[in-house]
Amino acid sequence: MAAAPNFSGLRRLELPKVEGSVLGLLAAACPRLESLHAPLVAPPLDLARVTACSGLRDLRIKASTGSTLKVAGSVRALESLPHLTHLSLLTLEGLAGPDFDVFGTLVHLQLLELGDCSNAPHSLFKTLSDLTRLQRLRLERGSASENVGKLANAPALLQLELVDFSIGVGFRGGLKLAKNIKKLLIIPTYQDEVAKINSEIIEGVTEEMRQLEAFYLGVTNEWLEAMAVAMGGARRATQGGEKECFPLERKGQVEHISLPALYRLVCREMGQGCKVKVLKMSAQATCKQFIANLDQS
């Protein structure tokens, strides 16, 4: 840290694992910084110190493996970054309702990634639709229903990632409006009405989003195991049967199809113009799924 003043003219900084307190000191010592990437930050982190670099255009912060970054105070300090175009705050926790209004004021954003939307208001999608330059949006640990349709008013938005999201009734209707979305990643979480929610997703995509160029659906191994037990699939699995079951509600009846059958169904409905993947992963690996990586695999 003694050498930090020597970097006062630095414009781009990419760091390996670093403590949040050190990151704040480094940022304060680099007033001309325009890009800051820190994918392995150990708490605590004072966001106000990082945002002292008023020229920042690209800010991407993620907690180190196995930890989360808790927001101390408010994220209103981000309002001091008038040139910000790329903002990624992942494995973050502690965001409160008023914090999400701040993101809607960052009018130059082209990319936004938020790691904890569990306390986001229902109006979040409407707030973000005011970002007329936003092209890529990733939200984690939140909920969505018909309100996702508000994103139709974000004219530049092409890519949407909803990770560990609770999907509610009305989601299909929201997707029907969002004709601007070209690439979509959904990793849902479930509480009840599993078949109904799955149908909201699958029918919403296959019947309302024919414009999609890529659709990626993720399910966790833990959820698949729970479904197998609920359907008595554990015994079938020991006999070499299909243990991966995906419930769908069709015409008032619940059907259980395998993941390969689900993949074929979506591919058939979407046609060759849409890249489709049905993904399996551990619950801890959902945060590692990104459209940018899936496009290349």
C-alpha positions as semicolon CSV with decimal commas, in nm:
position;residue;x (nm);y (nm);z (nm)
1;M;0,000;0,000;0,000
2;A;0,296;0,232;0,049
3;A;0,343;0,238;-0,328
4;A;-0,022;0,324;-0,403
5;P;0,043;0,701;-0,448
6;N;0,274;0,612;-0,737
7;F;-0,029;0,489;-0,934
8;S;-0,219;0,818;-0,931
9;G;-0,237;0,818;-1,311
10;L;-0,365;0,459;-1,337
11;R;-0,683;0,421;-1,544
12;R;-0,750;0,046;-1,535
13;L;-0,708;-0,188;-1,239
14;E;-0,772;-0,564;-1,222
15;L;-0,701;-0,731;-0,891
16;P;-0,673;-1,089;-0,765
17;K;-0,805;-1,174;-0,420
18;V;-0,806;-0,859;-0,212
19;E;-0,952;-0,740;0,116
20;G;-1,228;-0,484;0,083
21;S;-1,045;-0,237;0,305
22;V;-0,738;-0,256;0,081
23;L;-0,953;-0,216;-0,229
24;G;-1,094;0,107;-0,089
25;L;-0,748;0,245;-0,019
26;L;-0,625;0,155;-0,366
27;A;-0,923;0,318;-0,531
28;A;-0,877;0,635;-0,326
29;A;-0,513;0,648;-0,437
30;C;-0,607;0,627;-0,809
31;P;-0,827;0,931;-0,877
32;R;-0,810;0,886;-1,256
33;L;-0,931;0,527;-1,246
34;E;-1,187;0,443;-1,517
35;S;-1,211;0,064;-1,485
36;L;-1,196;-0,144;-1,167
37;H;-1,240;-0,523;-1,170
38;A;-1,214;-0,711;-0,839
39;P;-1,370;-1,061;-0,867
40;L;-1,243;-1,194;-0,531
41;V;-1,309;-0,935;-0,262
42;A;-1,303;-1,033;0,106
43;P;-1,531;-0,832;0,337
44;P;-1,563;-0,570;0,470
45;L;-1,607;-0,326;0,180
46;D;-1,689;0,043;0,202
47;L;-1,849;0,125;-0,132
48;A;-1,819;0,497;-0,064
49;R;-1,440;0,475;-0,073
50;V;-1,444;0,291;-0,405
51;T;-1,674;0,548;-0,562
52;A;-1,431;0,827;-0,475
53;C;-1,298;0,770;-0,830
54;S;-1,558;0,992;-0,997
55;G;-1,433;0,901;-1,346
56;L;-1,518;0,533;-1,313
57;R;-1,693;0,391;-1,618
58;D;-1,661;0,018;-1,542
59;L;-1,699;-0,114;-1,185
60;R;-1,722;-0,488;-1,123
61;I;-1,699;-0,629;-0,771
62;K;-1,763;-0,982;-0,652
63;A;-1,706;-1,149;-0,317
64;S;-1,440;-1,414;-0,274
65;T;-1,553;-1,778;-0,281
66;G;-1,764;-1,878;0,016
67;S;-1,840;-1,526;0,135
68;T;-2,070;-1,236;0,061
69;L;-2,023;-0,862;0,067
70;K;-2,266;-0,680;0,292
71;V;-2,359;-0,327;0,196
72;A;-2,280;-0,090;0,482
73;G;-2,512;0,208;0,471
74;S;-2,654;0,305;0,134
75;V;-2,541;0,252;-0,225
76;R;-2,628;0,615;-0,292
77;A;-2,254;0,677;-0,326
78;L;-2,291;0,534;-0,677
79;E;-2,466;0,856;-0,778
80;S;-2,123;1,022;-0,768
81;L;-2,022;0,819;-1,077
82;P;-2,186;1,013;-1,363
83;H;-1,996;0,829;-1,637
84;L;-2,066;0,471;-1,522
85;T;-2,157;0,237;-1,811
86;H;-2,086;-0,108;-1,660
87;L;-2,181;-0,198;-1,303
88;S;-2,155;-0,545;-1,151
89;L;-2,215;-0,599;-0,779
90;L;-2,238;-0,975;-0,732
91;T;-2,253;-1,198;-0,420
92;L;-2,375;-0,886;-0,248
93;E;-2,626;-0,872;0,035
94;G;-2,800;-0,607;0,236
95;L;-2,958;-0,406;-0,044
96;A;-3,274;-0,233;0,079
97;G;-3,574;-0,098;-0,112
98;P;-3,447;0,261;-0,160
99;D;-3,113;0,131;-0,292
100;F;-3,279;0,002;-0,607
101;D;-3,402;0,350;-0,695
102;V;-3,038;0,456;-0,716
103;F;-2,968;0,211;-0,998
104;G;-3,244;0,371;-1,202
105;T;-3,058;0,705;-1,193
106;L;-2,741;0,569;-1,356
107;V;-2,862;0,671;-1,699
108;H;-2,549;0,571;-1,893
109;L;-2,552;0,207;-1,784
110;Q;-2,515;-0,049;-2,061
111;L;-2,462;-0,346;-1,827
112;L;-2,607;-0,400;-1,479
113;E;-2,556;-0,707;-1,258
114;L;-2,699;-0,719;-0,906
115;G;-2,633;-1,008;-0,669
116;D;-2,914;-0,971;-0,415
117;C;-3,261;-0,860;-0,517
118;S;-3,444;-1,032;-0,233
119;N;-3,561;-0,696;-0,094
120;A;-3,626;-0,534;-0,430
121;P;-3,966;-0,365;-0,470
122;H;-4,220;-0,492;-0,723
123;S;-4,143;-0,178;-0,924
124;L;-3,780;-0,279;-0,987
125;F;-3,832;-0,367;-1,353
126;K;-4,015;-0,040;-1,415
127;T;-3,730;0,150;-1,248
128;L;-3,470;-0,022;-1,464
129;S;-3,673;0,031;-1,781
130;D;-3,582;0,400;-1,755
131;L;-3,221;0,307;-1,842
132;T;-3,247;0,372;-2,214
133;R;-2,892;0,252;-2,289
134;L;-2,911;-0,072;-2,088
135;Q;-2,825;-0,373;-2,306
136;R;-2,752;-0,650;-2,055
137;L;-2,925;-0,711;-1,722
138;R;-2,849;-0,979;-1,464
139;L;-3,046;-1,006;-1,139
140;E;-2,997;-1,269;-0,867
141;R;-3,214;-1,388;-0,578
142;G;-3,530;-1,194;-0,650
143;S;-3,882;-1,251;-0,776
144;A;-4,065;-1,183;-1,100
145;S;-4,416;-1,217;-1,235
146;E;-4,608;-0,997;-1,478
147;N;-4,384;-0,704;-1,378
148;V;-4,105;-0,842;-1,601
149;G;-4,306;-0,701;-1,891
150;K;-4,200;-0,349;-1,786
151;L;-3,861;-0,426;-1,942
152;A;-4,028;-0,388;-2,281
153;N;-3,981;-0,014;-2,222
154;A;-3,601;-0,049;-2,207
155;P;-3,538;0,002;-2,580
156;A;-3,176;-0,118;-2,593
157;L;-3,216;-0,423;-2,365
158;L;-3,124;-0,744;-2,546
159;Q;-3,008;-0,985;-2,276
160;L;-3,176;-1,085;-1,947
161;E;-3,049;-1,320;-1,675
162;L;-3,273;-1,411;-1,379
163;V;-3,072;-1,635;-1,145
164;D;-3,218;-1,802;-0,834
165;F;-3,543;-1,619;-0,905
166;S;-3,886;-1,699;-0,769
167;I;-4,121;-1,695;-1,068
168;G;-4,483;-1,607;-1,003
169;V;-4,813;-1,643;-1,186
170;G;-4,832;-1,382;-1,459
171;F;-4,473;-1,429;-1,572
172;R;-4,586;-1,559;-1,910
173;G;-4,790;-1,246;-1,970
174;G;-4,491;-1,033;-1,883
175;L;-4,268;-1,221;-2,127
176;K;-4,526;-1,165;-2,400
177;L;-4,456;-0,793;-2,383
178;A;-4,077;-0,818;-2,371
179;K;-4,018;-0,856;-2,744
180;N;-3,688;-0,668;-2,717
181;I;-3,515;-0,955;-2,533
182;K;-3,301;-1,171;-2,762
183;K;-3,117;-1,387;-2,506
184;L;-3,268;-1,521;-2,184
185;L;-3,127;-1,720;-1,891
186;I;-3,359;-1,837;-1,612
187;I;-3,265;-2,042;-1,306
188;P;-3,583;-2,058;-1,098
189;T;-3,636;-2,134;-0,732
190;Y;-3,954;-2,295;-0,606
191;Q;-4,185;-2,282;-0,308
192;D;-4,508;-2,435;-0,432
193;E;-4,714;-2,476;-0,751
194;V;-4,407;-2,616;-0,923
195;A;-4,587;-2,742;-1,234
196;K;-4,776;-2,415;-1,278
197;I;-4,459;-2,208;-1,246
198;N;-4,271;-2,430;-1,491
199;S;-4,553;-2,384;-1,740
200;E;-4,538;-2,006;-1,694
201;I;-4,172;-2,023;-1,796
202;I;-4,188;-2,279;-2,076
203;E;-4,510;-2,153;-2,236
204;G;-4,397;-1,795;-2,188
205;V;-4,083;-1,868;-2,388
206;T;-4,213;-2,108;-2,652
207;E;-4,540;-1,929;-2,724
208;E;-4,461;-1,565;-2,653
209;M;-4,090;-1,517;-2,729
210;R;-4,031;-1,651;-3,076
211;Q;-3,782;-1,369;-3,128
212;L;-3,528;-1,533;-2,895
213;E;-3,186;-1,620;-3,031
214;A;-3,083;-1,809;-2,715
215;F;-3,275;-1,960;-2,422
216;Y;-3,097;-2,118;-2,126
217;L;-3,292;-2,285;-1,843
218;G;-3,113;-2,406;-1,532
219;V;-3,226;-2,643;-1,258
220;T;-3,030;-2,754;-0,952
221;N;-2,932;-3,109;-0,861
222;E;-3,088;-3,057;-0,520
223;W;-3,423;-2,966;-0,672
224;L;-3,411;-3,263;-0,910
225;E;-3,341;-3,497;-0,618
226;A;-3,634;-3,350;-0,423
227;M;-3,862;-3,402;-0,723
228;A;-3,741;-3,760;-0,759
229;V;-3,821;-3,835;-0,396
230;A;-4,161;-3,666;-0,423
231;M;-4,246;-3,881;-0,725
232;G;-4,105;-4,199;-0,577
233;G;-3,821;-4,175;-0,826
234;A;-3,550;-4,287;-0,588
235;R;-3,645;-4,651;-0,635
236;R;-3,666;-4,614;-1,014
237;A;-3,325;-4,451;-1,019
238;T;-3,165;-4,751;-0,849
239;Q;-3,309;-4,966;-1,126
240;G;-3,160;-4,746;-1,397
241;G;-3,479;-4,548;-1,462
242;E;-3,512;-4,178;-1,534
243;K;-3,483;-3,983;-1,208
244;E;-3,488;-3,633;-1,356
245;C;-3,843;-3,512;-1,358
246;F;-3,971;-3,173;-1,471
247;P;-4,339;-3,115;-1,384
248;L;-4,551;-2,917;-1,629
249;E;-4,916;-2,819;-1,610
250;R;-5,101;-2,873;-1,938
251;K;-5,473;-2,826;-1,983
252;G;-5,526;-2,851;-1,609
253;Q;-5,327;-3,175;-1,580
254;V;-4,977;-3,218;-1,436
255;E;-4,730;-3,404;-1,656
256;H;-4,380;-3,513;-1,560
257;I;-4,123;-3,514;-1,836
258;S;-3,751;-3,582;-1,837
259;L;-3,496;-3,308;-1,899
260;P;-3,403;-3,452;-2,243
261;A;-3,773;-3,449;-2,334
262;L;-3,798;-3,091;-2,210
263;Y;-3,500;-2,994;-2,426
264;R;-3,658;-3,154;-2,734
265;L;-3,989;-2,984;-2,662
266;V;-3,835;-2,638;-2,641
267;C;-3,614;-2,695;-2,947
268;R;-3,912;-2,811;-3,149
269;E;-4,122;-2,510;-3,053
270;M;-3,847;-2,250;-3,092
271;G;-3,699;-2,377;-3,420
272;Q;-3,342;-2,375;-3,544
273;G;-3,305;-2,000;-3,504
274;C;-3,283;-2,030;-3,123
275;K;-2,997;-2,188;-2,928
276;V;-3,142;-2,393;-2,640
277;K;-2,976;-2,545;-2,334
278;V;-3,124;-2,716;-2,028
279;L;-2,860;-2,701;-1,756
280;K;-2,802;-2,899;-1,439
281;M;-2,580;-2,773;-1,158
282;S;-2,540;-2,766;-0,782
283;A;-2,719;-2,490;-0,593
284;Q;-2,380;-2,334;-0,519
285;A;-2,297;-2,314;-0,891
286;T;-2,597;-2,111;-1,009
287;C;-2,402;-1,787;-0,965
288;K;-2,142;-1,917;-1,213
289;Q;-2,387;-1,939;-1,504
290;F;-2,360;-1,648;-1,747
291;I;-2,500;-1,606;-2,097
292;A;-2,158;-1,491;-2,220
293;N;-2,010;-1,829;-2,123
294;L;-2,307;-2,036;-2,237
295;D;-2,301;-1,873;-2,580
296;Q;-1,949;-2,008;-2,630
297;S;-2,002;-2,361;-2,497
